Each structure stands twice: as structure tokens, then as C-alpha cells.
Amino acid sequence: MMGLAKPINTTGELCPLWKKDVSKVCHTCPWFTLLRGKDPQSEKEIDEWACAIAFGPILACEVSQRTNQLGAAIESFRNEMKKDNAVMIQIEAAKMEQSSVRQLPKVI
């Protein structure tokens, strides 16, 4: 993210990667990331800097929700196609029946 200066994290916690206070290392770490959007569980707005590893569970929930939505959309599309195909089969069967009736040889 060009132009955004990483803020210095609050003191008190230790970074599990660097084993140092987060206020000393986070702003220098490439995984210290700004996340903006909605929390997929609470729908609260998120606009915060934190470690990308810490955002992992939030992003996993979002991916799971999107995957479920995609699955539902695909199933809905499949059901509509199945209905349309059944109608087309009936139409084609009726056409074939009409054409076979017309093509019967005349018996004298």
C-alpha cells in the first residue's frame, strides 16, 4: 500500500515471530497490514492495522461464507437449467411425434 505509513503498534504484547515488544517491530514487518471491510461474523466495520496472521481467522470465515453463497447460487442455477431442459425435452418430443405422424405413408 503505497503512501500509507504503518503506525507504531501499542506496547505490552510480544510478537510471536520476533519475540520482541510489538511497538518495536510491527511497523517494520511486511505482515503488519491494514484491513478494511466488514467482520463476516458480526458485520462490524473493520479498519485496523494488525498482523496478517492475526487476520487469518477473519479471512477464513469470509472465504467460507462466500463459498457457501457460491454453492447456493450454483445449485439454484442447476435447478433452473434442469427445469428448462425438461421443458425442452417435452417440446422436442412433441415435435418428433408431430413429424412422425405427418410422414406416415398413405395406405390406399
N, C-alpha and C positions, 0 to 999 in steps of 0.2 A: 504494500500500500504506500505508494509514493506520497510524500507530503505530510503524512501523519507521523508525528513524533510519538514514540512509545512512552507512556507515562511511567513513572517510577512506582513500583508496587508498594503496598503498605508493609511495614515491618512486623516481625513477630513470627512468621511461619518460615520453615525451611523448605527450600526447593528439593524435591526428592532426587532430581538429576544431579544438581551441582553441590548438594549438601551445604548450602550457604543460605543466609537470610534472603528472602525473595526481593527485598528492596535493593539488594546489591547486584542481583543477576538477571531478573526478569526483563528489564528494559534493554538488555544486551542479547537476549536469547531470541533466535528466529521463531521459536514456537510460541512466544508471547504475542497473542493475536487478538484483534478486535472482532467481536461477534455482534452483529446487529440482526434483529428479527424477532420472532415470537417463540417463546418457550412452547414446545409441542405438547407439554403436559398441562401447563397452567394458563396458556395463552397470554402470559405477561410479556410485555415488550422487553427485549434484551438489548442492551447497548453497553457492553463492558469489555474490558481488556482482561484476559486470563490466559493460562497455558492451554495450548491446543489439546493437550492430553486431557485436561480437566473438562474440556467441552465435548469430549468423545461420547459420553453417555447421552447428552442432549442431542447430538447429531445422530446417534444411533436410533433414538426414539423418532426423530423426524424422518429418517430413512424408512423405518418400519411403517410409520403412518402413510407415507407416500406410496410405499409398496402395496399396502392394503388397499389404498384408493385406486391404484392402477389395476390391481386384481379385480376389484369390483367393476371397474369400467370395462375391462376386457370381458368379464362374464356377461355384463349387460349387452355388449356388442355381439357376443356369441349368441345370446338368446334371440336378439333381433334378427341376426342372419339365419338362424335356424327357422324362425317363423317365415322369413322371406323365401327361403329355399323350399319350404313345404308348399307355399303358395305357388311358386314357380313350377314345382313338380306337378301339382294339380292342373295348372294351366297347360303344361306340355302334354300331359296325359290326355286331357280333353281335346287338344289339337290333333294328337295322333289318332284318337278314336274317331273324330270327325273325318279326318283324311282317309282312314281305312274304310269307313262307311261309304264315302264317295267313290272309292276306287274299286268297289266290288264289281265283278263282271256281271253284265246283264244276262239273265237266263231267258231264253226265248222258248 
